[in-house]
Amino acid sequence: MNDDVQKYIYGTLTIFITGVLVWVGFIFINACGFSLACKQGAAVVERTPIPTLFPATMPALEIESKPVLVSDKCQIAAADLIGAWVSANSPEEAAFQFVDVNGETCESTFAEVQPLFNESNLWHSGSLACVSCHSVDVSISPAQLDLSSYAGILAGSRRENAEAKKGTDILGEGTWGKSLLYEFLVVSKADIPGHTQSVSADSFVFVGKPFVESVSTQTPTATPKP
Ligand code: HEC
């Protein structure tokens, strides 16, 4: 009985191994014949060798020698732009001039200054927008200061109510370095929320356009208000 089982097992194994050998042999002979130096067994070439290069006959493309402008706007630190606007006596419509980081004279208008008070993340990473605190409602705005509009900025801080057109001047009467705005922007104040970090030196903005003398002599600047 035991012998029989053994016989079956060995028999099956022998048949199986012979089968495998015959199968492999069949495939080999089928592909290569009776040779051992068979090309089909060689590794597949995955990259073709560099093809023959045709000599170039077309003329090389002329590359324009003009420098490519990344932006036609001027670059300046955000605080310096406000400073230039204040120093120009804070005009509402008229253009004011500033010198950008490349030493070029540029001009801008208040329309490009206002967004600096409206934007978050501008002064340093995570900074709140000035208007998120100093908003239009002076009854709740810290220091009763509204930075959300030209009129609000000019009216200044510590206003009794929204109708009060004049509070404390925050523009240093045109002297940027002496203004409250400069002080609260550039100097950090540890105990005042929203002012605990000073302006980061690399908060640059792209604004204005290079100032061209001939154009500006035609456009009136600084229209006096009656
Ligand atoms: C988190 C709220 C908050 C934010 C944001 C904030 N401020 Fe203030 N700001 C204050 C507080 C509080 C005071 C001090 C109020 C006081 O002394 O009564 C103050 C005071 C000031 C003052 C002085 C006014 C005065 O008469 O003393 C100026 C100017 C000012 N902020 C400008 C700004 C500008 C510009 C920004 C944006 C860069 C800004 N603030 C962002 C809360 C804020």
Residues whose N, C-alpha, C, O or C-beta is under 5 A from the ligand:
A	BS01	HEC	L128 A129 C130 C133 P142 A143 S157 R158 T168 I170 L180 L181 F184 I192 P193 G194
